[in-house]
Amino acid sequence: MSIYFLAQGVECARNDRVLFSPLDFSLSPGEILHLRGANGIGKTTVLRCLAGFSAPYSGNISWLDKNVVANEEYKKSLLFLGHKNAIKSMLTVFENLQLSPSLHSDLGTSLILETLERVGIKTKIHVFAGELSSGQKQRLALARLLLFPSKLWILDEPFNALDTAGFNMAQCFMAEHVDKGGMIVFTSHHPLSRDVGKYFVVDLKPKER
């Protein structure tokens, strides 16, 4: 199977201090990569590099043999969900999806309603996002994954604040995505507990001094 996403010798640094040993992996359609590591080792930092938001300290990250930094074709194939989830507190649940910066085309009300039902917060449609619980906010963030088709999902702690039902729901969405030929890179302290296709784990290890 063709390799779409490739990391070779990737290192990230903070204040010129390399955070972890070189990271290498390849990802093909239908595969999930779980990045693990101790708190503070740089999981969020490396995800931002993998998303093309910043260049790594060293190494190369490519999408279909082209570097991901300033790669417009890559950006069109990517959906990034950060741990801060980018939810606007002063907008309603509906408006957060309708006016999402990830918007590629006009979304019909029926599609948004259907998606909110899938993530279990349809009854909150007219509630300001700032009034939601932490778990409900995370469900709203996950709704974007269903609304905006993307080949690659990069997810930073996607299970944060979710109860058991929400955790299982998120895993179902991930399984559906890879079953359709999608790819996922995610960080979490929680292993997946269900069959989600080709799933492998890479542990970030501290850089030897």
Sequence and secondary structure as in RCSB ss.txt:
>XXXX:A:sequence
MSIYFLAQGVECARNDRVLFSPLDFSLSPGEILHLRGANGIGKTTVLRCLAGFSAPYSGNISWLDKNVVANEEYK
KSLLFLGHKNAIKSMLTVFENLQLSPSLHSDLGTSLILETLERVGIKTKIHVFAGELSSGQKQRLALARLLLFPS
KLWILDEPFNALDTAGFNMAQCFMAEHVDKGGMIVFTSHHPLSRDVGKYFVVDLKPKER
>XXXX:A:secstr
    EEEEEEE EETTEE BS EEEEE TTEEEEEE  TTSSHHHHHHHHTTSS  SEEEEEETTEESTT HHHH
HHEEEE TTTT  TTSBHHHHHHT TT  S   HHHHHHHHHHTT GGGTTSBGGGS HHHHHHHHHHHHHHS  
SEEEEESTTTT  HHHHHHHHHHHHHHHHTT EEEEE SS   S  SEEEEEE  B   
